[in-house]
Amino acid sequence: MRPFLLGLFVLAPFNVMAQPFSESMLECAALYQNSAQFVTSEQASEKLLRAARLWADSAYDQSCAEGNPLDPISVWDRIDQKSAEWEAKGPALFITEEYRDWMKYCRSFARSRGLNLGS
């Protein structure tokens, strides 16, 4: 098999598994929204909720750009659903590698998209 074709074959599963940017943005919004309920100060909570709103707005815009527009109510319904999934993992979630990896990804993604999360 030619190296080029072999490369396409090997990479194919990764392309199939990739999710749209809008879906990742919804996930980031949910993480920030969920995190807001576990901080100790109102100021920290508001900062996290502001980031969640920025992600929600970006997810809406991105879903439109992807040709699969979500209405604002659907955006928040999806975020609430994802937030509940994160919350179900309990407060110990915040010390897991999964949480740290997602937050690192969200911060990097925000920088690449020009979002100022106020971090």
Salt bridges, closest charged atoms under 4 A:
GLU23 OE1 - ARG78 NH2 2.28
GLU23 OE2 - LYS82 NZ 2.78
GLU27 OE1 - LYS82 NZ 3.15
GLU46 OE2 - ARG53 NH2 2.58
GLU98 OE1 - LYS89 NZ 2.94
